[in-house]
Amino acid sequence: TTEPVVVSRSLETVVARALEIGKETNGLLDVTVGPLVNLWSFGPQQRPESVPTAGELAAAKAMTGYQHLTVENHQLQKHIPELYVDLSTIAKGYAVDRVARLLEQMEIQNYLVEIGGEMRIKGSKPGNQPWRIAIEKPDTTQRAAQRVIEINNAAIATSGDYRNYFEEAGQRYSHIIDPRTGKPIQHNLVSVTVITETCMDADAYATALTVMGPEQALAFAEQKGLAVMLITRENEAFKEYTSTAFQPYLQ
């Protein structure tokens, strides 16, 4: 349907922020790319791992576009009946924020909340020790830390394409879809970590910057004053790039 539907305040908050960041990133965060994610066999409607045809791609792309979704007066409205809204790039971060808010309402001022790798941290560990967070090495063959940072009173999220992908005819296909092309990203940026005040924003920006690629992502981070660490794969080795706002975490 294209009729407005009354939704919860939580859903309204998450969709509204997703649309704001969608506009801010020129559509690189797009919560309507579900048909494309499914087409490339990375969604809940998993298909055999195969590359879609140009016709299938065009048909799925015609059913996407964050600009076809609006939210106002506690109502959500789709302007294409088939539009598919998938909030997996932002809702996990919002859930972390909600848990953190509940803890603070209980006057708990020292905590680490983590859901699926997205975190919000405040205060210190038992023994008045700082929280130390490992950013994972984006290596498909092992679980190891690329870097360990100390963080306080902030949220952190990491997006990467090194766990969820498939290969066909020697080509690697990431689960992260570029809304501009309808295809998996093809650049060498393999991990993006973002530190912000809210985990909802960290979650969403990490995905959008991953789509951008290293040069555009770093320029965007500097322009917005975001604390960002990028890891690229260059000549079979990993290389780090950090924004100015991330530098204090490297001390």
N, C-alpha and C positions, 0 to 999 in steps of 0.2 A: 504494500500500500504506500501511497504518498501522503496519507492523512497524518497530522501531528499526533504523537502518542505521549501521554503523560509518563514521565520517568522519575526515578528517585533522585534526591539531591546529590547523592554520591555519583550516580551515572551522569547526571547533568554536569557536575564539576569536572569529571574525567574527560568527557567528550568535548566540553568547552575548551579545556586546556590543550587537548590534542589538536583541535582546530586552530587555536592560536599559534601553536608551534608549527603546525602545518603551513600556515601562511608565512610565518617568520622564516621558514626554511625553503620557501618556494615549492611546497608540496613534497619535499623529500621525506617528511614524516607524513604518511598517509594511512589512516586507520581503515581505509576501504579497500586495500589491496588484497583482501582475502581470496577473491576468485583467482588471482594470479598465483598466490601462494599455493592454493589447492592444485592449480593446473601444473605447477612444477613439482607436485607430490610432497610438499612440506607441511600441508595443513591436516586438519582432522579427517578430511576426505581423501586419504592417501590413495594414490594410483600407482601403477607400475612405474618404476623409474625410467622415464623416457622424455626426450626433448619435445615440447609441444610444436605443432605446426604453426605457420604464420597465421592461418585462419583461426585456429584455436586461440592464439595469443590476442589477435584483434578482437575477437568476440568477448574474451574475458576483460580486456582493457576497457572496452566500451561500458562495462558495468562497474567501473571504479572512478574515483575522483572525490577527494574530501570536500570539494566545493559544492557537491550535490547533497551535503548533509548540513543541517542547521539545528541549533539548539537555542531556545529562548522561552522565557516564562515557564520553566520546568517542563518543556515539551521538546521532543526530538522529532525531526521531520526529514524524511528522505525525499529527494526530488527525482530519483530513479527507483522504481519499485523494487528492482533486483539488488539494490545496493546492499553490500555485506559489510557490517561493521565489526572489526576485530580489534579489541583494545589490548592485546597481549604486549604491545610495545610500551604501555604506559600504566596499565591497571595494577600490575604487580608493585610498581613503585608507590602508587597511591595507597595500596594496602599496607605497605611498610609505614607510610606516614600516619595512617589511621591507628595502627598498633602503637606507634610512638606517642601519639596524642593521648591514647588511653593510659599509657604508663605515666605520662606527665600529670594526667588528671588524678592519678593515684599517688602523686607526689614522689614518683621514682625519677631521680635525676641522673642516674648512672645506668646506661643500657646500651645494648647493641641489638637491633632488630634486623633479621635477615630473612628474606623470602626469595628463593631461587637465585641467589647471588646478588640481589639488590639489597642495600643496607642503609640503615640510619643509625648514627652513633652519637652518644652524648656522654659527657662526664668522663669517668675513668673505670678501669677494671678493678676488681677486688685488690686490695693492697695499694690502692691509689696509683696503679700503673696505667700508662697510656694504652689506648686501643691500638693494636698493630694489625693492619690489613694487608694480606698478600694479593697482589694482582697477578693472575695466572699467566704463565708463559703460554702463548697461543700455539702449542705444539700438539699435534694429533696423536703422537706416539707415547706421550708421558704426561703425568700431572706434576707440574713443578711451578715454583714462584718465579716470575720475571722480576718483580720488585716488591719490597715490603715498605709500606708507608705508615706513619702515625697520623691519626685523624681524630678530630674532636668537634662535636656540635655541627655536624654536617651529614650529608647523604652521599652515597657513592654507588655508581652502577657501571657495569662493563658490558659491552656488546661485542660479539665476535662471530666469525663464520667458520671457526676451526673445529666445531663439534658436530654441526648439522649440515651435511652436504652429501652429494652423490657424484660419481664420476661415470662418464659415458664417452667412449671413443677417445680416451685420453684427455677429455675436457672436464674440469672441475666446476660443479654448479653449487653455489652457496644458497642457503635458505633465505638470505637477505635479498629482497627484491627491490630493484630500482624502479620507482613508479613512473619515471620518464620513459623507460624502454619496455617495461613489463617483464624484464629479464633479470636473472641473478647478477649481482655486482661482479665486475671483472677486474677491478684494480688490486693493488698489492697491500691495501690496508686490512689487517686481519684482526685488530683488537682496538677498541676505543673505550677508555675509562673517563667518566665525567664525575666531578665533585661539585655539588650545588647545595643549596639550603634544603630543598625538598627532594625526596627520592622520586616522586612523580616526574619532576623535571629532569633529574639525572637519567632516569630510565628512557624517557622520550628522546632527549638530546643524544644519548649514546647511540641509539638506532639511527637517527637522522644523520649524524656525523659519519657513521659507518657507510651509509649510502653515498655520501659526498665524495669520499676518497681523500687521501692525505693532504694534498695542497689546499683544497677548498675547505676541508674540515679545520685545518689549523688557522686559516684566514678568518673563518667564521668564529672560532673560539676567541681569537684575539679581538675581533670586532665587538663581540658580546661580553668580553671579560670573563669567559668561562674557564674553569680549571680543568684542563683536558690532557690526557696522555694517549698518544697514538703509537701503535706498534705496527710496523710494516714488515713484510717479508722481502728481503733484498739479497739476491745471490745466495739463496739457501740459508741466510742468517736473519735474525730479528734485529730491527733498529727502532729506537725510541725517539719520538718527537714530543715535546711538551710545550704547552702554552705558557705565557708569562705567569698567569694566575696559578699554575700548577707548581711552579718552581719551589715555593716554600715547603711543599710536601716531600721534596727530595733531600732536604737537609738531614 
